[in-house]
Amino acid sequence: MALAGAALTTGGIALPAGAQALAPTPTMRGGANNYIPGAPVVQRIGGGGFWMTGTVRRAGDGAPLPGIRIQIWAHTTEGRESDRHSHGATLTAADGSFRLEMPQIVPAFGQAHGHLAYEGEGFRTVFLRPVMASARDTSLAAHFVLQPV
């Protein structure tokens, strides 16, 4: 019989017992559009004013993944999503969270959306293309659950 609020300990991190079956995030259709490999890790993209945030966890046990490189790009008030200056990368914190300030995302092809990618060693590549609820939003969150290879 399972206890309510039970936790799983993985690498010194206590996780909810239900996290054991956490499924990996699939790549989204259109997520890789205008991807430029090797975008540099930056403190901010352009003039800022908009926040892209999220988390990165490991499939299965849900453990947060620190030091993971996430690339972010979008069509913004300062450039198109194909422009090199519209791309940048950030690293996840110890709790698996990330945040990167960038210019305001504006609609492209009728939708305000961002692009995010994980591409590195140890996990399967994932491309995300989250759509904003409103073009007036000043932040967008995207969450990765990475499948080890």
Secondary structure, 3 states (H helix, E strand, C coil): CCCCCCEEEECCEEEEHHHHHECCCCCCCCCCCCCCCCCCECCECCCCCEEEEEEEEECECCCECCCCEEEEEECECCECCCCHHHEEEEECCCCCEEEEEECCECCECCECEEEEEECCCCECCEEECCECCCCCCCEEEEEEEECEC
